[in-house]
């Protein structure tokens, strides 16, 4: 009787939970409203050769513009010095953080390749930009301009500044391991073999390591070693500004001319003073912008990085992956006193 009082047959214990407690089938799917949030959660990292460099800072402005349009986050991280080992340490840290993608300007093409491959193997798309990682360490390279064209325009400007009698020229580069710098220097040497440049004599190549003070001192050393030097070609935004400042400070305007690759705002003063009457560059903001659009196209599966694939990069329009796994921004522009004030970057 006691047992019967504790378990009355009129109220049996159900073997299944009431139907009302079963979640509706559609509740197992994420609400549609969460999809944009998932997309916005993509975080890319733009890695320059070094921080505090006006060229890379301008590229970051373009990258941030692209990030806003795409609804993603772009972090801008790097070292204060242009050093491949420090880049590798940073990239390994970013792999561990499982970022959504990496856009890297390489200080050393081969040294960064294993780390880039490790990122790709971890499911993180990698593009290089400005200065390429070796192909095995990236999916795409975003090329600012055709390398041969960059070399040719710098030699052409040097010849024009040296005048019909030609003379001695020197190259003041960034680091000795920078892939883009070395490619351009090799192509400039080939360009100098053309008959029209027979009166130009390349006397030396020196390296300022993309540091302002060292580049400035290297320029002073060139003046001392080669008192009849006519032109310094600096295919680096740090080196060209430092060299032009050295020409001004030493009272050598009209005797030594500086040319190469620079940004408009940093070079405006030197163009107008005559220390660097002309130089060339593409828009680094567009380069950063295109790099993020390409990275996002890879991360979202729009492209895989195969030759012939196309993607749209916002205001810049449609781009095609070339046979060598690169995407070409476009040709460089020459800037001088006639057009320098038409640009603001």
MOGI-V186558 format. One line per field, one symbol per residue. ss: DSSP state (A for helix, B for strand, O for the rest). phi: phi as a letter, one per 20 degrees, with the letter a starting at -180 (. if undefined). burial: 1 if it has 16 or more other ideal C-beta (glycine too) atoms within 10 Angstrom, else 0. A space follows every 50 residues. Layout:
ss->???
phi->???
burial->???
//
This chain:
ss->OAAAAAOOOOOOOOOOOOAAAOOOAAAAOOOOOAAAAAAAOOBBBBBOOO OOOAAAAAAAAAAAAAAAAAOOBBBBOOOOOOOAAAAAAAAAAAAAOOOO BBBBOOOOAAAAAAAAAAAAAOOOBBBBBOOOOOAAAOOBBBBOOOAAAA AAAAAAAAAAAAOOOOBBBBBBBOOOOOAAAAAAAAAAAAAOOOAAAOOB BBBBBBBOOOOAAAAAAAAAAAAAAOOOBBBBBBOOAAAAAAAAAAAAAO OOOOOOBBBBBOOAAAAAAAAAAOOOOOBBBOOAAAAAAAAAAAAAAAAO OOOOOOOOOBBBOAAAOBBBOOOOOBBBOOOOBBBOOOOAAAOOO
phi->.ffffecfffcfffecfggfefffgfffefggfeffffffffcdcedefb emdgffffffffffffgffemcdcedcadfcebffffffffgffffflfe accceeebgffegffffffffendfccdbmcfeggfdbecdeefafgfff ffffffffffffnfemqeccddeeefdfgfffffffffffffffgfdfee dfeacccdlldgfffgfffgfffffcfdfdbddcebfffffffffffffe mdfndcddbpdbefffdggfffenfcfbbcaeeffffffffffffffffe nfcdnegnfcbddlfeneccfefemdcefqffdedbffcfeecca
burial->00000000000000000000000000000000000000000111111111 10111111110111111001011101011001110011011001100011 11111111101110111111000111111111111011111111110001 11111111111100011111111110111111111011001100001001 11001111111001110110011001001111111111111111111100 01100111111111011101100011111111111111111111111111 001010001010100100101000111111010111000100001
//
